[in-house]
Amino acid sequence: MNRAYAWGIALLTLFILLGVWVRDSAWPLDLVVSDAMVGFWQTSGGDVVWVITDILGPVLPIVMFVVLVVAAVRSRRDAYVLNVLLRSMVLLAACRIMSLFKGVFERDRPRAYVDFSYPSGHVVSVASVAFTGIVICGWLARHLLRRAIVLATTLVVIAAACRVLLDVHWVTDVLGGTLGVTGIGLIVATAMHLIPVGERKVSG
């Protein structure tokens, strides 16, 4: 079995097991962090975090999808680039679908807030864009791959921290979102031959 595929299955399994484990309860770490964050969302610092989380949220995959569509149209005469972009659109959509698991686990939020808690939809959104972006860089701009990984990881961590700071998600919600997206991302990317990353062959 392909190593990436195996890792994907393992991470997706962890995501499901974690969701089952915490759906009716909270880990001690969840409770400690949530207690520490009580009321922060009503402060001036909370106002700043709200702005950040509005940007690093569900709007991000929509923007990326539109950008990919536009890029695909402009690259329609370049079969190699078009192929990578079209497969990346499917990958992005597959990763984003992980938010539907909220209705499966039906976990309550740390405080009164709309929708269920596990996994964090904001983290799923940012992680979906991050994972897809890394894969695209691997194929089309490999010289930027390391920077893309650092940037992607940083954005996911910031998105996760914001949701916890606002006390609308438990720590395990943001952890679960990251595990789920990485797991399904590896599985789908491997199935569509986006992993392992290939190199463009220049014919001479």
C-alpha positions as a printed Julia matrix, in Angstrom:
204×3 Matrix{Float64}:
   0.0    0.0     0.0
   1.2    3.51   -0.84
   2.69   5.15    2.27
   0.73   8.39    1.82
  -2.48   6.42    1.42
  -1.74   4.43    4.59
  -1.05   7.63    6.53
  -4.29   9.08    5.21
  -6.31   6.12    6.45
  -4.56   6.25    9.83
  -5.23   9.97   10.31
  -8.83   9.68    9.16
  -9.33   6.81   11.61
  -7.85   8.95   14.41
 -10.21  11.75   13.44
 -13.24   9.46   13.73
 -12.08   7.85   16.98
 -11.4   11.25   18.53
 -14.85  12.45   17.48
 -16.53   9.42   19.06
 -14.46   9.85   22.22
 -15.26  13.52   22.81
 -18.77  13.86   21.38
 -20.4   13.65   24.83
 -17.57  14.99   26.94
 -14.44  17.14   26.97
 -10.84  16.27   27.64
  -9.22  17.83   30.73
  -7.14  19.98   28.36
 -10.36  21.17   26.69
 -11.8   22.25   30.02
  -8.65  23.97   31.26
  -8.21  26.01   28.08
 -11.92  26.85   27.83
 -12.03  28.04   31.43
  -9.0   30.25   30.75
 -10.7   31.8    27.72
 -13.99  32.7    29.41
 -14.98  36.24   28.49
 -12.0   36.93   26.22
 -14.26  37.1    23.17
 -15.94  40.18   24.69
 -12.68  42.13   25.09
 -10.85  44.4    22.63
  -8.41  41.56   22.03
 -11.38  39.39   21.16
 -12.52  41.96   18.61
  -9.17  41.64   16.83
  -9.37  37.86   16.86
 -12.91  38.01   15.41
 -11.54  39.92   12.42
  -8.78  37.37   11.88
 -11.16  34.43   12.14
 -13.56  36.06    9.67
 -10.73  36.08    7.14
  -9.31  32.65    8.01
 -12.59  30.81    7.68
 -15.16  29.36    5.27
 -14.64  32.17    2.76
 -11.09  31.0     2.07
 -11.91  27.75    0.17
 -14.48  29.64   -1.91
 -11.9   32.23   -2.89
  -9.35  29.53   -3.7
 -11.84  27.58   -5.79
 -12.67  30.7    -7.84
  -8.97  31.4    -8.31
  -8.41  27.82   -9.48
 -11.29  28.08  -11.95
  -9.91  31.32  -13.39
  -6.39  29.85  -13.53
  -7.72  26.72  -15.26
  -9.52  28.79  -17.9
  -6.37  30.8   -18.58
  -4.27  27.63  -18.73
  -6.63  25.63  -20.93
  -4.01  25.37  -23.68
  -1.44  23.97  -21.25
  -2.61  20.39  -20.66
  -0.14  19.79  -17.83
  -1.15  22.81  -15.73
  -4.85  22.37  -16.53
  -4.74  18.76  -15.39
  -3.11  19.7   -12.07
  -5.6   22.52  -11.44
  -8.68  20.43  -12.21
  -7.57  17.63   -9.91
  -6.74  20.2    -7.24
 -10.32  21.51   -7.38
 -11.6   18.03   -6.58
  -9.05  17.72   -3.76
 -10.1   21.05   -2.27
 -13.78  20.08   -2.35
 -13.09  16.67   -0.79
 -11.15  18.23    2.08
 -13.81  20.88    2.71
 -16.52  18.22    2.96
 -15.04  17.16    6.31
 -17.17  19.87    7.93
 -20.23  17.7     7.29
 -19.08  15.49   10.15
 -20.41  18.13   12.53
 -23.85  16.62   12.04
 -22.5   13.14   12.71
 -20.9   13.85   16.09
 -23.27  16.64   17.24
 -20.85  17.88   19.89
 -21.82  20.92   21.96
 -19.74  24.1    21.92
 -17.81  25.37   24.96
 -20.34  28.24   25.14
 -23.68  29.03   23.51
 -23.01  29.35   19.78
 -24.62  28.29   16.53
 -23.97  24.87   14.96
 -22.15  21.88   16.4
 -18.53  21.87   17.5
 -16.55  18.9    16.09
 -14.65  19.4    13.87
 -13.99  23.14   13.64
 -15.33  24.35   10.29
 -12.89  27.27   10.25
  -9.92  24.98   10.74
 -11.26  22.56    8.13
 -11.56  25.48    5.7
  -8.04  26.79    6.27
  -6.5   23.31    6.36
  -8.25  22.44    3.08
  -6.75  25.48    1.38
  -3.37  24.81    3.02
  -3.22  21.17    1.94
  -4.37  21.9    -1.6
  -1.96  24.82   -1.89
   0.98  22.66   -0.83
   0.09  20.03   -3.42
  -0.24  22.65   -6.17
   3.13  24.16   -5.23
   4.67  20.72   -5.38
   3.56  20.34   -8.98
   3.76  23.85  -10.37
   6.22  25.77   -8.19
   8.43  23.28   -6.41
  11.01  25.94   -5.58
   8.38  27.51   -3.3
   7.32  24.26   -1.64
   9.13  24.74    1.67
   7.81  28.27    2.03
   4.33  27.05    1.15
   4.5   24.39    3.87
   5.64  26.93    6.48
   2.95  29.43    5.47
   0.22  26.79    5.32
   1.12  25.38    8.74
   1.24  28.88   10.24
  -2.2   29.79    8.91
  -3.76  26.57   10.24
  -2.23  27.17   13.67
  -3.49  30.78   13.7
  -6.98  29.71   12.62
  -7.07  27.03   15.32
  -5.8   29.4    18.02
  -8.41  32.02   17.1
 -11.31  29.6    17.45
 -10.05  28.43   20.85
  -9.37  31.99   22.03
 -12.96  32.94   21.17
 -14.16  29.94   23.2
 -16.32  28.69   20.33
 -14.31  25.49   19.95
 -12.59  23.0    22.17
  -8.91  22.22   21.58
  -9.92  18.77   20.35
 -12.23  20.37   17.75
  -9.36  22.16   16.03
  -7.12  19.11   16.39
  -9.81  16.95   14.85
 -10.3   19.33   11.94
  -6.59  19.19   11.14
  -6.45  15.4    11.41
  -9.54  14.93    9.25
  -8.45  17.23    6.44
  -4.92  15.82    6.34
  -6.27  12.28    6.33
  -8.84  12.71    3.57
  -6.41  14.95    1.69
  -3.76  12.24    1.58
  -6.29   9.61    0.52
  -7.88  11.69   -2.25
  -4.6   13.15   -3.48
  -3.07   9.69   -3.7
  -6.13   8.3    -5.49
  -5.91  11.1    -8.07
  -2.14  10.66   -8.48
  -1.33  14.06   -7.0
   0.87  12.27   -4.48
   3.7   11.54   -4.91
   4.36  14.9    -6.49
   5.61  14.7   -10.06
   7.85  16.88  -12.15
   7.06  18.44  -15.47
   9.08  16.84  -18.22
  10.46  19.32  -20.67
  10.74  17.84  -24.12
  13.77  18.86  -26.07
